[in-house]
């Protein structure tokens, strides 16, 4: 028996490779599927099944492409109604994989088709569960993503999730291993652990949502409390997972179209494409194509693309180093951004050397910020998340979380300079690029963010542990 967790940090997502006696199954594959095929081929195994735990919102699964390339059946649990051929399993239905048995446990609540897969070993003993977004480590799946499709309130979905956990998962033995769909950093939950594998027994002890004496009313209240609005691209990814999508091979081929500076500029003007610069923040602030948006590959790239650009059909033109081009296209396609028209051949240097107009962002050190703040009295904007800001921030700083910055543009000064910072410098440059593109040219980025500011004498609020908020 082989079980491998294939974890993608950018998405905080776990896909799984299972193999027994020459047969393999993939659970919740990513968009790029050749790695799974090569993994099976290495062991002379045949991919027999592709198990989907639900219609994912935060990424586009590779189920359709993987099935086309291997002939493997796509398996969903009850209530799923995709547009492509697949097997809609019944609750408790069993699938044989070599010497193993995979049992369908219908666990609605996160979504109504959400399903947990229980793996039994060759002796028929419960070995592990692949819980998708039903059960995370330290948390459970948020119940507000499927309200429209399920025609239910988030409270009704939470109540359904309570019953699924109590009736299907918690009765399993404590030594059963839990392999979740996501870990810390995913927007599909709010309190996930950084670990990616645990025992069910430990989760029963420390996961707030699995307390033995918890009533349904308590569960509903705690699970729905403090949910941030989901990113706008989530329903678009659900639609792609449900109805199918373009082959990633075709997306890659189109995206690898190299464009001269003149052709790049013409394409942007003629198509309304957004110029997306994926270099590092340090490179970007020194010079960039005017009105381009920065989201660097060195950070949580795909989730921020989804949160800030939102529309997966938006045409994109890339500014990217040639050795990072394939990575950029792959990571964009993971969250459904397939409309990549090409890239700037030769990168920003080619643009600059062609004599094209350029722009830059004023970026200063935290020490200079500390020295200048009392004299300039420019307003400070903190673009970290709500919990980070509440935990500790620069006194008198305004709070405008990056994911909602487009809804609060009126709060930024149009004439006078102002400072922007995040925790380490990545998100503030995203914010600065968006503000620049919207005509706010007096933005001053604080390099190193709040982590650097804390080493200065700038007045800050008293620290409050985030877990107590």
C-alpha positions in Angstrom: 0.0 0.0 0.0 1.3 3.4 -1.0 -0.2 6.7 0.1 1.5 9.9 -0.8 0.3 13.4 0.1 1.2 15.8 -2.7 1.0 19.2 -0.9 1.0 22.5 -2.8 2.0 25.3 -0.4 0.8 28.2 -2.6 -2.8 26.8 -2.4 -2.3 25.1 1.0 -3.9 22.1 -0.9 -3.4 18.4 -0.5 -3.8 16.0 -3.4 -3.3 12.2 -2.8 -1.7 9.3 -4.7 -2.8 5.8 -3.6 -1.5 2.6 -5.0 -2.0 -1.1 -4.4 -1.1 -4.1 -6.5 -0.7 -2.3 -9.7 -3.7 0.0 -9.4 -3.7 3.7 -8.5 -6.2 6.4 -7.5 -5.8 10.1 -7.3 -7.8 12.2 -4.9 -8.4 15.9 -5.7 -5.7 16.3 -8.4 -4.3 19.7 -9.4 -4.8 21.1 -12.9 -1.4 19.9 -14.2 -1.7 16.1 -14.3 1.4 14.7 -16.0 3.1 14.3 -12.6 0.5 11.8 -11.5 0.7 9.9 -14.7 4.5 9.7 -14.4 4.3 8.6 -10.8 2.0 5.7 -11.7 4.1 4.8 -14.7 7.2 4.6 -12.5 5.6 1.8 -10.6 4.0 0.1 -13.6 0.6 1.0 -12.1 -2.6 2.0 -13.9 -4.6 5.0 -12.6 -8.1 3.4 -12.2 -10.0 6.1 -10.2 -10.0 9.9 -9.7 -11.9 10.7 -6.5 -13.3 14.2 -6.0 -14.3 15.2 -2.5 -16.6 18.0 -3.8 -16.7 20.8 -6.4 -13.7 22.9 -5.3 -14.0 26.6 -5.0 -10.4 27.7 -4.5 -8.7 25.8 -7.3 -9.5 24.1 -10.6 -9.0 20.3 -10.3 -7.3 18.2 -12.9 -10.0 15.6 -12.9 -11.3 16.1 -16.4 -7.9 16.2 -18.1 -6.6 13.3 -16.0 -9.6 11.2 -17.0 -9.1 12.1 -20.7 -5.4 11.1 -20.6 -5.8 7.8 -18.6 -9.3 6.6 -19.1 -9.8 6.6 -15.3 -13.3 7.0 -13.9 -14.1 10.2 -12.1 -15.9 9.5 -8.8 -18.2 12.0 -7.0 -20.4 11.4 -4.0 -24.2 11.8 -3.8 -25.8 15.1 -5.0 -23.1 15.9 -7.5 -24.4 16.9 -10.9 -21.4 17.7 -13.2 -21.7 18.2 -17.0 -19.2 15.5 -17.9 -19.3 11.7 -17.7 -18.5 10.4 -14.2 -19.7 8.0 -11.5 -22.0 9.4 -8.9 -21.5 7.1 -6.0 -24.0 6.2 -3.4 -23.4 6.5 0.4 -21.3 3.6 1.6 -20.5 2.4 -1.9 -17.2 0.5 -2.1 -14.5 0.7 -4.7 -11.7 -1.9 -4.9 -8.2 -0.7 -5.6 -5.8 -3.6 -5.7 -5.9 -5.1 -2.2 -7.6 -1.9 -0.7 -11.1 -0.8 -0.4 -12.3 2.8 -0.6 -15.6 3.5 1.0 -17.8 6.5 0.1 -19.0 8.4 3.2 -21.4 11.2 2.2 -20.6 14.1 4.5 -22.6 17.1 3.3 -22.3 20.5 5.0 -19.4 22.3 3.4 -21.2 21.6 0.2 -24.1 19.3 -0.3 -22.1 16.8 -2.5 -19.1 16.9 0.0 -17.8 13.3 0.5 -15.1 11.8 2.7 -13.3 8.7 1.4 -12.5 6.0 4.0 -9.6 3.7 3.0 -9.6 0.1 4.4 -6.3 -1.8 4.2 -5.9 -5.4 2.8 -7.2 -6.8 6.1 -10.3 -4.7 6.0 -9.2 -2.4 8.8 -10.1 1.3 8.7 -6.8 3.0 7.9 -7.4 6.6 7.0 -9.9 9.1 5.7 -9.5 11.7 2.9 -11.7 14.3 4.3 -11.6 17.0 1.6 -13.1 20.2 3.0 -15.3 18.4 5.5 -12.7 18.1 8.2 -9.5 20.0 8.4 -6.8 19.8 11.1 -8.0 22.2 13.8 -11.1 23.2 11.9 -13.9 22.2 9.6 -15.0 23.4 6.2 -16.8 26.8 6.0 -20.5 26.4 5.4 -21.1 29.6 3.5 -19.8 28.7 0.0 -22.7 26.6 -1.3 -25.6 28.6 -0.1 -26.9 29.6 -3.5 -26.4 26.3 -5.1 -27.9 24.4 -2.1 -30.7 26.9 -1.5 -29.9 26.8 2.1 -28.6 29.3 4.7 -25.1 29.0 6.0 -26.7 28.1 9.4 -28.6 25.2 7.8 -25.5 24.0 6.0 -23.5 24.2 9.3 -26.2 22.1 11.0 -25.9 19.5 8.2 -22.1 19.5 8.6 -22.6 18.9 12.4 -24.6 15.8 11.6 -22.1 14.5 9.1 -19.2 14.8 11.5 -21.1 13.2 14.4 -22.6 10.4 12.4 -19.9 9.5 9.8 -16.5 10.6 11.0 -16.4 10.8 14.8 -17.6 7.2 15.3 -14.4 6.0 13.5 -11.5 4.7 15.6 -9.0 7.2 17.1 -6.1 5.6 15.2 -7.6 6.4 11.8 -5.3 8.9 10.0 -6.9 12.2 8.7 -5.7 13.5 5.3 -7.4 16.8 4.8 -7.9 18.8 1.6 -6.3 21.9 2.9 -4.0 23.3 5.6 -3.2 26.7 7.2 -3.4 29.5 4.7 -6.4 28.3 2.8 -9.5 30.5 2.6 -11.7 27.4 2.9 -11.5 27.5 6.7 -10.5 29.9 9.5 -8.5 28.1 12.1 -6.4 25.4 10.4 -3.2 23.9 11.8 0.1 24.1 10.0 0.4 20.3 10.1 -1.1 18.4 7.2 -1.6 14.9 8.7 -2.9 13.8 12.1 -4.9 11.1 13.8 -8.6 11.4 14.3 -8.1 10.8 18.0 -6.0 13.9 18.3 -8.5 15.9 16.4 -11.2 14.8 18.7 -9.1 16.2 21.5 -8.0 19.5 20.1 -10.3 20.5 17.2 -12.9 22.9 18.6 -15.6 21.6 16.2 -15.3 18.0 17.4 -16.0 18.5 21.1 -17.9 15.5 22.4 -20.3 17.6 24.4 -20.9 20.2 21.7 -24.6 20.9 20.9 -25.7 21.6 17.3 -26.6 25.1 18.2 -23.1 25.7 19.7 -21.5 24.2 16.6 -23.5 26.4 14.2 -22.6 29.5 16.2 -18.9 28.8 16.4 -18.4 27.6 12.9 -20.2 30.5 11.3 -18.7 33.2 13.6 -16.0 35.4 12.1 -16.2 34.1 8.6 -14.5 36.6 6.2 -16.3 37.0 2.8 -15.0 34.4 0.3 -12.8 35.5 -2.6 -14.8 36.6 -5.6 -13.2 34.0 -7.9 -14.5 31.0 -5.8 -17.9 30.5 -7.7 -16.1 30.8 -11.0 -13.8 27.9 -10.1 -16.8 25.9 -8.9 -18.3 26.3 -12.4 -15.1 25.2 -14.1 -14.9 22.1 -11.8 -18.5 21.3 -12.5 -18.7 21.9 -16.2 -15.2 21.4 -17.5 -12.4 23.6 -18.9 -9.8 24.0 -21.5 -6.9 21.6 -21.7 -3.9 23.0 -19.7 -1.7 22.0 -22.6 -3.6 24.5 -24.8 -3.4 27.1 -22.1 0.3 26.6 -21.8 0.9 26.8 -25.6 -1.1 30.1 -25.9 0.5 31.6 -22.8 4.0 30.9 -24.1 3.5 33.3 -27.0 6.4 35.7 -26.9 5.6 39.3 -27.8 8.0 42.2 -28.7 7.4 45.4 -26.7 5.5 46.9 -29.6 3.3 43.8 -30.0 2.9 43.6 -26.2 1.7 47.2 -26.0 -0.6 46.7 -29.0 -2.2 43.6 -27.5 -2.8 45.4 -24.2 -4.5 48.3 -25.9 -6.5 46.2 -28.4 -7.8 43.5 -26.0 -8.1 45.3 -22.7 -5.7 42.8 -21.2 -4.3 43.4 -17.7 -0.6 43.4 -17.5 0.4 41.2 -14.7 4.0 41.5 -13.4 5.1 38.4 -11.5 8.7 39.4 -10.6 9.8 40.1 -7.1 8.6 43.1 -5.2 12.1 44.5 -5.1 12.4 44.4 -8.9 9.0 45.7 -9.5 9.3 48.9 -7.4 12.4 49.9 -9.3 10.6 50.0 -12.6 7.5 48.5 -14.4 5.2 48.8 -17.3 2.8 51.6 -16.4 -0.6 50.5 -15.0 0.6 46.9 -14.6 -0.4 45.0 -11.5 2.2 43.3 -9.3 1.6 39.8 -7.8 4.9 38.1 -7.3 5.5 34.4 -7.8 7.6 34.4 -4.6 4.4 34.8 -2.4 1.0 33.2 -2.2 0.6 34.0 -5.9 -2.5 32.1 -7.1 -4.8 33.0 -4.2 -3.8 36.7 -4.5 -4.4 36.6 -8.2 -7.9 35.2 -7.6 -8.6 37.7 -4.8 -7.4 40.8 -6.7 -8.2 40.1 -10.3 -11.4 38.0 -9.6 -12.6 37.4 -13.1 -11.0 34.2 -14.5 -11.9 35.3 -18.0 -9.9 38.5 -17.8 -7.2 38.6 -20.6 -3.7 38.7 -19.1 -0.3 39.6 -20.5 2.7 38.6 -18.4 5.9 40.3 -17.4 8.0 37.4 -16.2 11.5 36.1 -16.4 11.7 33.4 -19.1 12.8 30.7 -16.7 9.6 31.3 -14.6 7.2 31.5 -17.5 5.9 27.9 -17.3 5.6 28.1 -13.5 3.5 31.4 -13.8 1.1 29.9 -16.4 0.7 26.7 -14.4 0.0 28.5 -11.2 -2.5 30.9 -12.9 -4.3 27.9 -14.5 -4.7 26.3 -11.1 -7.1 29.0 -10.1 -8.8 29.1 -13.5 -7.0 32.1 -15.1 -6.6 30.5 -18.6 -6.9 33.6 -20.8 -3.2 34.3 -21.0 -2.4 36.0 -24.3 1.4 35.9 -24.1 4.4 37.4 -22.3 6.8 40.2 -22.8 9.8 38.6 -24.6 13.0 39.8 -23.0 11.1 41.0 -19.9 11.0 44.5 -18.5 14.6 45.2 -19.7 13.3 44.8 -23.3 10.5 47.2 -22.6 12.9 49.8 -21.1 15.4 49.3 -23.9 12.7 49.9 -26.5 12.3 53.4 -25.1 8.8 52.7 -23.7 7.3 54.7 -20.9 8.1 53.2 -17.4 6.9 53.8 -13.9 8.2 53.1 -10.4 7.1 53.1 -6.8 8.7 55.1 -4.0 9.9 52.5 -1.5 11.6 53.5 1.8 13.1 51.6 4.7 11.4 51.3 8.0 14.1 53.4 9.6 13.5 56.2 7.1 9.8 55.9 7.8 10.4 56.2 11.5 12.6 59.3 11.0 10.1 61.0 8.6 6.8 60.1 10.1 6.7 62.8 12.8 7.8 65.5 10.4 5.6 64.6 7.4 2.5 63.4 9.3 1.4 61.6 6.2 -1.4 59.1 6.7 -0.4 55.4 7.1 -2.4 52.6 5.6 -2.0 49.0 6.9 -3.1 46.4 4.3 -2.7 43.3 6.5 -5.6 41.1 7.4 -8.0 42.1 10.1 -6.5 39.8 12.8 -3.0 41.0 12.1 -4.0 44.6 12.4 -6.0 44.0 15.6 -3.1 42.2 17.2 -0.7 45.1 16.8 -0.4 48.1 14.5 1.1 51.5 14.1 -0.8 54.0 16.2 -3.3 56.1 14.2 -2.8 53.8 11.1 -5.8 53.3 8.9 -6.7 49.7 8.1 -7.6 48.6 4.6 -7.1 44.9 4.1 -5.6 44.1 0.7 -8.3 41.8 -0.5 -10.9 44.5 -0.1 -8.7 47.5 -1.3 -10.7 48.0 -4.5 -13.8 48.7 -2.4 -12.1 51.4 -0.4 -10.2 53.5 -2.9 -12.0 56.6 -1.8 -10.3 56.4 1.5 -6.8 57.1 0.0 -5.6 60.7 -0.5 -5.6 61.7 -4.2 -3.2 64.7 -3.8 -1.0 64.2 -0.8 1.6 61.4 -0.1 0.7 58.5 2.1 2.4 55.4 3.4 1.4 51.8 2.8 2.7 48.7 4.5 1.9 45.0 5.2 3.8 42.4 7.3 6.9 41.8 5.2 6.6 43.9 2.0 4.9 41.6 -0.5 1.2 42.6 -0.1 2.0 46.3 0.2 3.6 46.3 -3.3 0.5 44.6 -4.6 -1.5 47.4 -3.0 0.8 50.1 -4.3 0.6 48.7 -7.9 -3.2 48.7 -7.8 -3.3 52.2 -6.4 -0.8 53.4 -9.0 -2.9 51.9 -11.8 -6.0 53.7 -10.4 -4.2 57.1 -10.4 -2.9 57.3 -6.8 0.7 58.3 -7.6 1.8 59.6 -4.2 1.9 56.1 -2.5 5.1 55.4 -0.5 5.8 51.7 0.2 7.5 50.7 3.5 10.0 48.0 2.6 10.0 45.1 5.1 6.6 46.0 6.4 5.5 45.8 10.0 8.2 43.2 10.8 10.7 45.9 10.1 8.7 48.7 11.7 8.7 46.8 15.0 12.5 47.3 15.1 12.1 51.1 15.1 10.7 53.6 17.7 7.5 54.2 15.8 4.6 54.2 18.3 2.5 51.0 18.2 -0.5 49.6 20.0 0.0 47.0 22.7 0.4 43.5 21.4 -2.6 41.2 21.7 -2.3 37.5 21.0 -4.3 36.7 17.8 -5.8 33.6 19.4 -7.6 35.8 22.0 -9.2 38.0 19.5 
